[in-house]
C-alpha cells in the first residue's frame, strides 16, 4: 500500500509538472474564447466513436485470448476492457493493465497471468500500429531529425521485445527451466509463484503462431484506429482549425505515445503536452491548442471512466477492491 502511495504521488507530481509546462505562455483570454466558441454538439459523436473503438479493441483482445479460452463473450471482454482503462485513468503506473487481466480472469475463470500476457502482446501490436501511422506522418509532414530518431528508437525497442516474446513462445521448455532455476533461488513460496507465473505467461503468447488470428488482429487494429482518427478529426472540426487532413494522424501518434511515455493519473499533463506539441507543427497557437487538449481530454476521460466504474458497480465491486485483488494476484500464479 505504501509503495502505491509513492507511485501515486510521483504520478501526480509528474502530471502537474507537465500540465504547467503545457500551460506556459498560454493567453487565458484566448483560451477561454476558444473554449466558448467550440462546437459542443460534436461531443456526442466523438464519445460514440471512442466507445465504439474500445468495443473493437475488446473484440481484438478476444482474438488474442483464444489460446487461453476459445470463446469469450464480447460483453465480458468489453466490460473487462472498460474496467481496466477506467483504472488506468484513476490509478498510477498503468495498474489498469493488471486489473483488466484480473477482471477477465474472474469472469471467465482463466489464468490471470496468461491473460496478462495477451495484454502485453496487445500493447506491442498498438505500438507497431502507431509506428505505421508515424511512418505515414513522416511522409506527409517535415519532422525534425530528433523526432525521426526517437521514432526509430521506439521501433527498435519494440522489435527487440517482439523477438524475445516469439523466442519465449517457441521455447516454452527453456522458459520453464529458467523460471524453475530462478524460483530455486527465491524463498519457497515466492519461487513456486514465479515459476507458475512465467509458465502461464508463455501460454498466453500462443497467438503468435496463429496466422489467421494475426490477420484478424491487423483488421481489428485498422478499424479501431480508423474510428479513433475519426473522433480526433471531429474534435478538430469542433475548433475549426485550418490544418491539413493528416493532422489527426499526427495527433493520434503524439497523444498515444505521450500517454505511453508519461502514464500520469488520468493522463493529465501528458495529454496537454502531446496536443500542444502536435498542433504546434501546424501553426496552431498555444492558447487554442491548449483549449483543444482540454476538450479532447474530457471527451476521452469521462465516458471511459464512468462506463468502467458502472461496470464495476454492476458486479458489486469498487476500484479499491479490484486494485487490491489485482495487485495481490500479480505476484501469484493465477
C-alpha positions in Angstrom: 0.0 0.0 0.0 2.9 2.3 0.9 4.5 1.6 -2.5 1.3 2.5 -4.3 1.0 5.8 -2.4 4.5 6.7 -3.6 3.6 5.8 -7.1 0.5 7.9 -6.9 2.5 10.9 -5.5 5.1 10.6 -8.2 2.5 10.3 -10.9 0.5 13.3 -9.7 3.7 15.3 -9.4 4.7 14.5 -13.0 1.2 15.2 -14.2 1.2 18.7 -12.5 4.6 19.4 -13.9 3.6 18.5 -17.5 0.3 20.4 -17.2 2.2 23.6 -16.1 4.7 23.1 -18.8 1.9 23.0 -21.4 0.3 26.0 -19.8 3.4 28.2 -20.1 2.9 31.0 -22.5 -0.9 30.5 -22.8 -3.0 33.6 -23.2 -6.0 32.9 -20.9 -8.5 35.2 -22.7 -7.7 33.4 -26.0 -8.0 30.0 -24.2 -11.5 30.8 -22.8 -12.6 32.4 -26.1 -11.6 29.2 -28.0 -13.5 27.0 -25.5 -16.5 29.3 -25.6 -16.8 29.1 -29.4 -16.1 25.3 -29.7 -18.8 23.1 -31.1 -20.1 21.1 -28.2 -22.7 19.3 -30.3 -19.9 17.2 -31.7 -19.1 15.8 -28.3 -21.8 13.1 -28.7 -20.4 11.6 -32.0 -16.8 11.9 -30.6 -17.8 9.9 -27.5 -19.7 7.4 -29.6 -16.7 6.9 -31.9 -14.5 6.5 -28.9 -16.6 3.8 -27.2 -17.1 2.0 -30.5 -13.3 2.0 -30.9 -13.0 0.4 -27.4 -15.5 -2.2 -28.3 -13.4 -3.1 -31.3 -10.4 -3.2 -29.0 -12.2 -5.7 -26.8 -13.1 -7.9 -29.7 -9.5 -7.8 -30.9 -8.4 -8.8 -27.4 -10.7 -11.8 -27.6 -8.8 -13.0 -30.7 -5.5 -12.7 -28.7 -7.1 -14.7 -25.8 -8.1 -17.7 -28.0 -5.1 -19.6 -26.9 -6.3 -19.2 -23.3 -10.1 -19.7 -24.0 -11.6 -20.2 -27.4 -14.9 -18.4 -26.9 -15.3 -15.4 -24.6 -18.5 -13.3 -24.9 -17.8 -9.8 -26.4 -19.8 -8.3 -23.5 -17.4 -9.8 -20.9 -14.4 -8.6 -23.0 -15.8 -5.1 -23.3 -16.6 -5.0 -19.5 -13.1 -6.0 -18.5 -11.6 -3.6 -21.1 -13.6 -0.6 -19.8 -12.8 -1.5 -16.2 -9.1 -1.7 -17.0 -9.0 1.6 -18.8 -11.0 3.3 -16.2 -8.4 2.1 -13.7 -5.7 3.4 -15.9 -7.4 6.8 -15.8 -7.6 6.8 -12.0 -4.6 4.8 -10.7 -0.9 5.2 -11.1 1.7 3.1 -13.0 -0.9 1.7 -15.5 -2.3 -0.7 -12.9 -5.3 -1.0 -15.2 -3.4 -3.5 -17.3 -3.2 -5.9 -14.4 -6.8 -5.1 -13.4 -8.1 -5.8 -16.9 -6.4 -9.3 -16.9 -7.8 -9.8 -13.4 -11.3 -8.9 -14.4 -11.4 -11.2 -17.4 -9.8 -14.0 -15.3 -12.5 -13.5 -12.7 -15.4 -13.6 -15.1 -14.1 -16.4 -17.4 -12.2 -18.4 -14.8 -9.0 -18.3 -16.8 -5.4 -17.8 -15.8 -4.7 -14.1 -14.9 -1.1 -14.3 -15.9 -1.9 -15.9 -19.3 -4.5 -13.1 -19.8 -1.9 -10.5 -18.9 0.5 -12.0 -21.5 -2.1 -11.2 -24.1 -2.4 -7.6 -22.8 1.4 -7.3 -23.3 1.1 -8.6 -26.9 -1.8 -6.2 -27.5 0.4 -3.3 -26.4 3.1 -4.3 -28.7 0.6 -4.5 -31.6 -0.6 -1.0 -30.6 3.0 0.4 -30.7 3.6 -1.2 -34.1 0.3 0.2 -35.4 1.3 3.7 -34.1 4.7 3.4 -35.8 3.0 2.6 -39.1 0.9 5.8 -38.7 4.1 7.6 -37.6 5.8 6.5 -40.8 2.9 7.8 -42.8 3.1 11.1 -41.0 6.8 11.3 -41.7 6.0 11.0 -45.4 3.4 13.8 -45.2 5.0 16.3 -42.8 8.6 17.5 -42.3 9.6 16.5 -38.8 12.8 17.4 -37.1 15.7 14.9 -37.1 15.3 14.4 -33.3 11.7 13.3 -33.8 12.7 10.9 -36.5 15.5 9.4 -34.3 13.0 8.9 -31.5 10.7 7.0 -33.8 13.5 4.7 -34.8 14.4 4.2 -31.2 10.9 3.2 -30.2 10.7 0.8 -33.2 14.0 -0.8 -32.3 13.0 -1.4 -28.7 9.6 -2.8 -29.8 11.3 -5.2 -32.3 13.7 -6.5 -29.6 10.7 -7.1 -27.2 8.8 -8.9 -30.0 11.8 -11.1 -30.7 12.1 -12.0 -27.0 8.4 -12.9 -26.8 8.5 -15.0 -30.0 11.5 -16.8 -28.7 9.7 -17.5 -25.4 6.7 -18.8 -27.2 8.8 -21.1 -29.4 10.9 -22.4 -26.5 8.5 -22.9 -23.5 10.7 -25.7 -22.1 13.6 -23.3 -21.8 11.5 -20.6 -20.2 10.1 -23.2 -17.8 13.7 -24.4 -17.0 14.8 -20.8 -16.4 11.8 -20.0 -14.2 12.4 -23.2 -12.2 16.1 -22.1 -11.8 15.1 -18.6 -10.9 12.5 -19.8 -8.5 15.0 -22.1 -6.9 17.0 -19.1 -5.8 14.0 -17.5 -4.1 12.1 -18.4 -0.9 10.0 -21.5 -1.4 6.5 -20.0 -1.9 7.7 -17.0 -3.9 9.8 -19.2 -6.1 6.9 -21.5 -6.9 4.8 -18.5 -7.8 7.4 -17.1 -10.1 7.7 -20.5 -11.9 3.9 -20.8 -12.3 3.6 -17.2 -13.4 6.1 -17.5 -16.2 4.7 -20.8 -17.4 1.2 -19.3 -17.6 2.6 -16.2 -19.3 4.0 -18.3 -22.1 0.6 -19.9 -22.7 -0.8 -16.5 -23.4 1.7 -16.0 -26.1 0.4 -18.8 -28.2 -1.4 -16.5 -30.6 1.9 -15.5 -32.1 1.9 -18.8 -34.0 -1.6 -18.5 -35.4 -1.6 -16.9 -38.9 -5.4 -16.3 -39.2 -5.6 -14.9 -35.7 -2.8 -12.4 -36.5 -4.7 -11.4 -39.7 -7.8 -10.6 -37.7 -5.7 -8.7 -35.2 -4.5 -6.5 -38.1 -8.0 -6.0 -39.4 -9.4 -5.0 -36.0 -6.4 -2.7 -35.3 -7.1 -0.8 -38.6 -10.7 -0.5 -37.7 -10.0 0.6 -34.1 -7.5 3.3 -35.1 -9.7 4.4 -38.0 -12.5 5.1 -35.5 -10.0 6.9 -33.2 -8.8 9.1 -36.2 -12.5 9.9 -36.9 -13.0 11.0 -33.3 -9.9 13.2 -33.4 -11.0 14.7 -36.8 -14.4 15.6 -35.2 -12.6 17.2 -32.3 -10.5 19.3 -34.7 -13.7 20.3 -36.5 -15.2 21.5 -33.2 -12.5 24.2 -33.1 -12.5 24.9 -36.9 -8.7 24.6 -37.1 -7.3 25.2 -40.5 -4.9 22.2 -40.6 -4.2 19.6 -43.2 -6.2 16.4 -43.3 -3.3 14.3 -41.8 -3.2 16.4 -38.7 -5.4 13.8 -37.0 -2.7 11.2 -37.7 0.0 13.3 -36.1 -2.3 13.9 -33.1 -3.1 10.2 -32.8 0.7 9.4 -32.7 1.6 12.2 -30.4 -1.2 11.6 -27.8 -0.8 7.8 -27.9 3.0 7.9 -27.4 2.7 10.8 -24.9 0.5 8.8 -22.5 2.7 5.7 -23.0 5.9 7.6 -22.1 4.2 9.6 -19.2 1.4 7.5 -17.8 0.2 10.1 -15.3 -3.1 9.5 -13.4 -5.8 10.4 -15.8 -3.1 11.3 -18.3 -3.4 14.8 -17.0 -0.4 16.9 -18.3 0.7 14.2 -20.8 -2.4 14.8 -22.9 -1.9 18.5 -22.8 1.8 18.5 -23.8 1.1 16.0 -26.6 -1.8 18.0 -28.1 0.0 21.4 -27.8 3.1 19.9 -29.4 1.2 18.1 -32.2 -0.8 21.2 -33.1 2.2 23.5 -33.0 3.5 21.6 -36.0 0.6 23.1 -38.0 1.0 26.6 -36.7 -1.9 26.5 -34.2 -1.1 28.9 -31.4 -0.5 27.5 -27.9 -3.6 29.0 -26.3 -6.0 27.5 -28.8 -4.1 24.2 -28.8 -4.3 24.0 -25.0 -8.1 24.6 -25.2 -8.3 21.8 -27.7 -6.4 19.5 -25.3 -8.9 20.1 -22.5 -11.9 19.5 -24.8 -10.5 16.3 -26.3 -9.2 15.1 -23.0 -12.6 15.4 -21.3 -14.3 13.6 -24.3 -12.0 10.7 -23.7 -11.6 10.6 -19.9 -15.3 11.0 -18.8 -17.0 8.3 -20.9 -14.3 5.7 -20.4 -14.0 6.3 -16.7 -17.8 6.5 -16.0 -18.5 3.4 -18.0 -15.7 1.4 -16.4 -16.9 2.4 -12.9 -20.5 1.5 -13.9 -19.4 -2.0 -14.9 -17.6 -2.3 -11.6 -20.7 -1.3 -9.7 -22.8 -3.8 -11.6 -20.5 -6.5 -10.3 -20.8 -5.2 -6.7 -17.1 -4.1 -6.7 -15.2 -0.9 -6.2 -12.0 0.3 -7.7 -10.2 -0.3 -4.4 -11.4 -3.9 -4.4 -10.1 -4.7 -7.8 -6.9 -2.8 -7.4 -6.1 -4.7 -4.2 -7.1 -8.1 -5.7 -5.2 -7.5 -8.9 -2.1 -6.3 -7.1 -2.1 -9.4 -4.9 -2.6 -11.8 -7.8 0.1 -10.0 -9.9 2.6 -11.7 -7.6 0.9 -15.1 -7.7 0.2 -17.7 -10.3 -3.4 -17.4 -11.2 
